[in-house]
Amino acid sequence: MDFGVTPDGFNRKTFADIQSDVFAYVRAKISKHLQLTEKTGLGSVLNAACDELAEAWEAQEQSY
């Protein structure tokens, strides 16, 4: 799926889209066996970052 400005308008990434991409990236770089849940430190940190990124996508959508 394309995100950002598309021929049909603006398609923002949701928190779930961002989280999926970030978790996949981190697992690919570190270990596919990482436990990334709200109960783990790294999972909590990544979820906080994903939340901030989702807010940025919302702001971009509103600006568009």
PyRosetta script that sets phi, psi and omega in degrees:
from pyrosetta import init, pose_from_sequence

init()
pose = pose_from_sequence("MDFGVTPDGFNRKTFADIQSDVFAYVRAKISKHLQLTEKTGLGSVLNAACDELAEAWEAQEQSY")
pose.set_psi(1, 141.7)
pose.set_omega(1, 177.9)
pose.set_phi(2, -89.7)
pose.set_psi(2, 140.4)
pose.set_omega(2, 178.6)
pose.set_phi(3, -120.4)
pose.set_psi(3, 158.7)
pose.set_omega(3, -177.7)
pose.set_phi(4, 92.6)
pose.set_psi(4, -150.4)
pose.set_omega(4, 179.9)
pose.set_phi(5, -76.2)
pose.set_psi(5, 124.6)
pose.set_omega(5, 179.0)
pose.set_phi(6, -125.5)
pose.set_psi(6, 170.6)
pose.set_omega(6, 177.2)
pose.set_phi(7, -59.6)
pose.set_psi(7, -22.6)
pose.set_omega(7, -178.9)
pose.set_phi(8, -94.4)
pose.set_psi(8, 1.2)
pose.set_omega(8, -178.3)
pose.set_phi(9, 129.3)
pose.set_psi(9, -142.5)
pose.set_omega(9, -179.0)
pose.set_phi(10, -112.9)
pose.set_psi(10, 127.9)
pose.set_omega(10, 178.8)
pose.set_phi(11, -116.1)
pose.set_psi(11, 106.6)
pose.set_omega(11, -176.6)
pose.set_phi(12, -87.7)
pose.set_psi(12, 154.1)
pose.set_omega(12, 172.5)
pose.set_phi(13, -79.9)
pose.set_psi(13, 135.5)
pose.set_omega(13, 175.9)
pose.set_phi(14, -87.1)
pose.set_psi(14, 170.1)
pose.set_omega(14, 175.4)
pose.set_phi(15, -55.0)
pose.set_psi(15, -43.7)
pose.set_omega(15, -178.9)
pose.set_phi(16, -63.2)
pose.set_psi(16, -40.1)
pose.set_omega(16, 177.5)
pose.set_phi(17, -62.1)
pose.set_psi(17, -47.2)
pose.set_omega(17, -178.1)
pose.set_phi(18, -64.7)
pose.set_psi(18, -47.3)
pose.set_omega(18, -178.9)
pose.set_phi(19, -59.5)
pose.set_psi(19, -44.0)
pose.set_omega(19, 178.9)
pose.set_phi(20, -60.1)
pose.set_psi(20, -45.9)
pose.set_omega(20, 179.6)
pose.set_phi(21, -64.7)
pose.set_psi(21, -45.2)
pose.set_omega(21, -177.7)
pose.set_phi(22, -66.6)
pose.set_psi(22, -46.2)
pose.set_omega(22, -180.0)
pose.set_phi(23, -62.2)
pose.set_psi(23, -42.2)
pose.set_omega(23, 178.7)
pose.set_phi(24, -62.8)
pose.set_psi(24, -42.1)
pose.set_omega(24, 179.8)
pose.set_phi(25, -62.5)
pose.set_psi(25, -49.3)
pose.set_omega(25, -177.7)
pose.set_phi(26, -63.8)
pose.set_psi(26, -42.4)
pose.set_omega(26, 178.6)
pose.set_phi(27, -63.5)
pose.set_psi(27, -37.9)
pose.set_omega(27, 179.2)
pose.set_phi(28, -67.3)
pose.set_psi(28, -35.3)
pose.set_omega(28, -177.6)
pose.set_phi(29, -82.9)
pose.set_psi(29, -30.4)
pose.set_omega(29, -174.8)
pose.set_phi(30, -109.7)
pose.set_psi(30, -63.8)
pose.set_omega(30, -179.5)
pose.set_phi(31, -168.0)
pose.set_psi(31, 134.7)
pose.set_omega(31, 179.6)
pose.set_phi(32, -69.8)
pose.set_psi(32, -8.4)
pose.set_omega(32, -178.1)
pose.set_phi(33, -98.5)
pose.set_psi(33, 6.2)
pose.set_omega(33, -179.6)
pose.set_phi(34, -59.8)
pose.set_psi(34, 137.5)
pose.set_omega(34, 173.2)
pose.set_phi(35, -92.2)
pose.set_psi(35, 108.4)
pose.set_omega(35, -177.8)
pose.set_phi(36, -114.0)
pose.set_psi(36, 75.8)
pose.set_omega(36, 178.6)
pose.set_phi(37, -117.5)
pose.set_psi(37, 172.8)
pose.set_omega(37, 178.0)
pose.set_phi(38, -65.9)
pose.set_psi(38, -15.4)
pose.set_omega(38, -179.0)
pose.set_phi(39, -88.2)
pose.set_psi(39, -7.5)
pose.set_omega(39, 178.5)
pose.set_phi(40, -106.2)
pose.set_psi(40, 150.2)
pose.set_omega(40, -179.4)
pose.set_phi(41, -58.8)
pose.set_psi(41, -50.0)
pose.set_omega(41, -178.6)
pose.set_phi(42, -64.5)
pose.set_psi(42, -39.2)
pose.set_omega(42, 178.1)
pose.set_phi(43, -61.9)
pose.set_psi(43, -41.4)
pose.set_omega(43, 178.8)
pose.set_phi(44, -64.9)
pose.set_psi(44, -43.1)
pose.set_omega(44, 179.4)
pose.set_phi(45, -64.1)
pose.set_psi(45, -44.7)
pose.set_omega(45, -179.9)
pose.set_phi(46, -65.5)
pose.set_psi(46, -39.1)
pose.set_omega(46, 177.6)
pose.set_phi(47, -63.3)
pose.set_psi(47, -38.3)
pose.set_omega(47, 177.3)
pose.set_phi(48, -63.6)
pose.set_psi(48, -42.3)
pose.set_omega(48, 178.4)
pose.set_phi(49, -65.1)
pose.set_psi(49, -41.6)
pose.set_omega(49, 178.7)
pose.set_phi(50, -62.4)
pose.set_psi(50, -38.0)
pose.set_omega(50, 178.3)
pose.set_phi(51, -63.2)
pose.set_psi(51, -43.3)
pose.set_omega(51, 178.3)
pose.set_phi(52, -63.9)
pose.set_psi(52, -41.9)
pose.set_omega(52, 178.7)
pose.set_phi(53, -64.9)
pose.set_psi(53, -39.0)
pose.set_omega(53, 178.2)
pose.set_phi(54, -62.1)
pose.set_psi(54, -39.7)
pose.set_omega(54, 177.0)
pose.set_phi(55, -64.1)
pose.set_psi(55, -37.2)
pose.set_omega(55, 177.7)
pose.set_phi(56, -64.9)
pose.set_psi(56, -41.0)
pose.set_omega(56, 177.6)
pose.set_phi(57, -64.2)
pose.set_psi(57, -38.9)
pose.set_omega(57, 177.5)
pose.set_phi(58, -62.1)
pose.set_psi(58, -42.8)
pose.set_omega(58, 179.2)
pose.set_phi(59, -63.6)
pose.set_psi(59, -39.6)
pose.set_omega(59, 178.1)
pose.set_phi(60, -63.8)
pose.set_psi(60, -40.8)
pose.set_omega(60, 179.3)
pose.set_phi(61, -63.2)
pose.set_psi(61, -43.0)
pose.set_omega(61, 179.1)
pose.set_phi(62, -64.9)
pose.set_psi(62, -38.5)
pose.set_omega(62, 178.4)
pose.set_phi(63, -66.2)
pose.set_psi(63, -36.3)
pose.set_omega(63, -179.6)
pose.set_phi(64, -65.1)
pose.dump_pdb("model.pdb")
